[in-house]
Amino acid sequence: MLSTEQTERFHAEGYLILDPCLEEGEVEALRERVRGIADGEVDFPEASVEYEPGASGRRMEHLRKINHPSRHDPFFVDHARHPRILEAMVDLLGEDVKLFGDQLFMKPPGGIEKTYHQDCPYFPVRPMEVITAWVALDEVTLENGCMYVVPGSHKLGAVDHSEPWMVGERKDMKIPDAAIDRERERPVTLRAGGCSFHHGLIQHRSGANRTRSFRRGLATHYMTAKSHWVGEGEQPGYHLLSGQEYEGCV
């Protein structure tokens, strides 16, 4: 799926863009499924839905994030097996690949920013070999809240998320602004159906949506099947997507 040049670029910079990736009909099927969740036509737990600060009620324009869609809807497990995406993951992670999880980022008109962070420090698996395939359901632009990355920052490992950041009344944590090399950051713009792959340790953020249109994206997180669970509580079950299981691994 990927050329040697593409895989080398990913390992050097921590991200890669495939645009286009999905066909128009495949993107529309994703949009329809998201509409079904937002409108309550698809059975989906309220606890896995997040709202923009100050908003309530499951309406599309109020939703900030839909967490773990593949846990509750096999449609999204099928998406994780999409040949173009999974074959690229095998090229980047190796033959043995599992689905760690996924999130739908809605970014409605007026949707707020997401400050600089890394994904892997929040994922209780080791080694931190997790790669996200971020598929655009809408065109992603500078104006509607595209992602920004710091190329090569994945090589620095996990860094402290020690600066508070408020999401409405909820306190989140971010990488301190002083620790980010803003001069090196790059925007990731995509057409609908485009896909960006980014390493779970790359430093990244997204802007606010200053338009009247949505900027929806489906982030599917893949990990090597050799990863070990290091979290508390009961170990989740993870779908094996390619290759083989390993004893003692998640």
Secondary structure, DSSP 4 states (H G I P E B T S, - for coil): ---HHHHHHHHHHSEEEESS-S-HHHHHHHHHHHHHHHTT-S---GGGEEE-TT--SS-GGGEEEEE-HHHH-HHHHHHHT-HHHHHHHHHHH-S-EEEEEEEEE---TTPPPEEEE-SGGGS-EES--EEEEEEESS-B-TTTT-EEE-TTGGGG------EEEEETTEEEEE--GGG--GGG-EEE-B-TT-EEEEETTS-EEE----SSS---EEEEEEEETT-EE--SSSPPP--EEES---TT--
